[in-house]
């Protein structure tokens, strides 16, 4: 067993040869490297599979032996200062490494087809391999300095991946926004690391926890300073895991390719903040104020993310706000001290949300046959609907992830979310009410996304392929007016080439696109000669990851179900986490499982989920529309004060959600505007005052010199004039007191 642990340092380096060889190949043999590009994707999957097998082997050994292994090397030694690098293999490391590798493999397989027609296919896989390497290095780090190094590497690669299509202005702005927002948290993280080193004199986790606990118990440290350092450490997690108020980068980051959204924004990068708080929980748990702060920020994030997802039209942005809300649940569990519940939900949510993101990518991939060959893929759910007959596998996979996230048993997220909801009652009644209401909202907005995309008949009706019946056709682009114009021009040429009348292109598309109908048009899809006019199911390399992640969504929740072992009910997850739970001085397992209490609590949580599903079905699954149908309710409410109040309420909720709670507007108007105003004021002061004094001294010297040069002109009359003037001035000064 120890021999296996000794090779743990290889885990971050195993995927590295692929991006290095890709870079060298593109530099020396660009043509050959591009011709054999599919080989590089296969090698990426192969090397990451080796890391996955290694991680699973370590995890099995930990479950059987409850052991923790750490190995360090001295890097810098100078007098009393010593900096070591190494790796730490414990339950948290093994859980995160399995999540990263399993989801990463599925995303790489998926990306091989999804990015097949992209000119930067090799660059994409190089970035992905570097990102996975950095993430594995992050979770295996044995000290705070090493974590910070990989933390910044993860941020750099995420910046490059979010802005992968950097020629699009929105993508370029999104990666810059993510980078700048995370700089705020990362700067706080660095200050917090330095502060705790100043307190304890160590970066190593085990030494740090032991020294700090002794200082706290002996009251030998300034508690205010300690709290400030802990808040700064937590700031790094707030930014990376998109917690309020540094969450604004996450929805804009959806401008990157969909595989990036599945990997970074579901299971890895955003989970890094949860990982950091979980790793430092023995440090935070002895500071009650920081635990309360974590819980408060988390519950705000839980509710805010759910409300902002209610009215989003972009399918990926809706899932992004869902991710934000679910990360809030994990952070809430950590703030309550429920270490096991937080990691359990981290596992179940990672697979379910990766399934949903990849499912959304399959939908977007299918809709390309309708929008036409363009890099600007429509992600607007308003322009979808009725896809269930044409993409049945994608539809079933997406429905599975939707049910899981809604907390419907026996799917994965039911077990973990139910556990967190029950723990909130023991912590705070107000927090519990908010968490339970948000659970209902989660079911509502997730089924809204599902129903708008796959159900309904009006927006996209593909029941007739003969061309005799007019079907809806949309050329709306989410990327700007110029792009829409180019798409319309391309479609006009296509229509004319098929002897179709081009007069219908003179019609304008309204705000929702509901009244837009188009005759039958065949569109060339990508670079092949296949002609399609309706959505089609994705290829097998896209569907295979969906099926595997669907199996994970079905069965991964079973690791938290207790089983009887030697008369004691214990579950795999608790046994796996025993060393970490013992470090927190908590009970490692429950002595018995009260199944009556479990079913009673589960009945209530499932009822909340079904209530959200019922409301979403009532509002969005009308037989003649897949859009939000308030006409049914408006018809039931007569015109009067109640009708006006109802409309104001709905418009207020919709405006709040669609406009992102006006937080981005607040940041733009006051934070960014205030910063620019301060910069302009500083520029004015520097130019007019600082430079003015300098330039004034120079001008004064010039005028004085000009005046003095006439004194030494060599003319006797000038000398006599100045001499007499000087004498008269002196006499006046001398006799003025006597005259007065």
Number of C-alpha atoms within 10 A of each C-alpha: 10 8 7 11 19 14 11 21 18 13 22 21 16 17 27 20 16 21 21 13 14 21 17 13 15 15 11 11 12 13 12 11 20 18 9 11 17 15 11 20 21 14 14 24 21 14 19 25 18 15 25 23 14 20 25 17 15 23 23 13 17 23 18 10 13 17 16 14 13 16 15 16 10 10 10 11 10 7 6 6 9 13 17 17 16 18 26 22 25 22 24 20 23 24 22 24 28 21 22 27 25 20 23 28 21 25 26 26 20 24 22 21 16 23 18 13 12 13 10 14 18 23 17 21 22 23 17 26 27 23 27 26 22 24 27 24 25 29 28 26 25 23 23 24 18 21 19 18 14 21 25 16 19 25 21 16 19 25 21 20 26 27 25 21 18 17 9 16 13 20 23 20 17 24 27 18 18 26 18 14 20 25 17 15 20 25 15 22 25 18 16 24 21 19 19 20 15 11 19 19 17 22 22 20 18 14 14 21 20 13 15 22 16 13 15 15 10 9 10 11 15 11 12 9 13 20 17 15 22 25 21 22 27 25 24 27 26 29 27 29 28 30 29 20 13 20 21 20 21 27 24 19 30 26 27 23 20 26 26 25 29 29 27 26 29 29 28 27 23 23 24 22 24 25 24 21 21 23 16 18 21 23 19 25 17 15 16 12 14 20 20 15 14 24 24 18 18 28 27 19 26 30 23 22 32 27 25 26 30 23 20 24 17 20 24 27 22 24 26 27 27 27 27 29 29 29 28 32 29 30 34 32 28 26 28 22 22 19 20 24 27 27 24 25 25 27 24 28 28 27 28 30 29 29 32 27 26 30 26 25 26 26 26 23 21 22 22 24 22 23 23 24 17 16 13 18 21 24 23 19 24 21 25 26 23 21 27 17 15 17 18 14 18 28 22 17 23 27 21 23 28 25 24 28 28 29 27 23 16 15 27 32 30 24 25 25 30 24 23 25 24 17 18 21 15 11 15 11 11 11 20 19 14 16 25 23 17 25 28 23 26 30 28 26 27 26 24 30 28 23 25 26 27 26 26 23 19 20 29 26 18 20 13 12 15 8 12 9 13 16 22 20 21 21 20 24 21 15 16 13 11 10 17 16 14 14 20 19 13 15 21 18 14 18 19 12 10 11 9 15 12 13 8 12 14 7 10 10 15 10 8 12 17 18 12 16 17 14 16 19 21 19 21 17 18 15 8 7 9 10 13 17 22 21 20 19 20 19 14 11 16 25 19 14 22 28 17 17 26 24 17 19 29 21 14 20 24 16 18 20 14 19 16 11 9 7 9 14 16 21 18 14 23 23 20 27 22 21 21 24 20 11 13 17 10 13 11 20 18 13 11 13 16 10 10 9 10 13 11 10 16 21 13 13 25 20 15 24 26 19 16 25 22 15 18 22 16 14 19 24 20 16 10 12 18 27 25 16 15 14 10 11 12 13 10 10 14 11 10 9 10 11 16 13 11 15 14 12 12 13 12 12 17 18 15 17 20 17 15 21 17 13 14 14 13 12 13 13 12 13 13 13 13 13 13 12 13 12 12 12 12 12 13 13 13 13 12 13 13 13 13 13 13 11 13 13 11 12 12 11 12 12 10 11 11 11 10 11 9 12 12 9 10 9 10 8 9 14 15 11 10 12 11 12 12 11 11 12 10 11 11 11 10 11 10 9 8 6 7 5
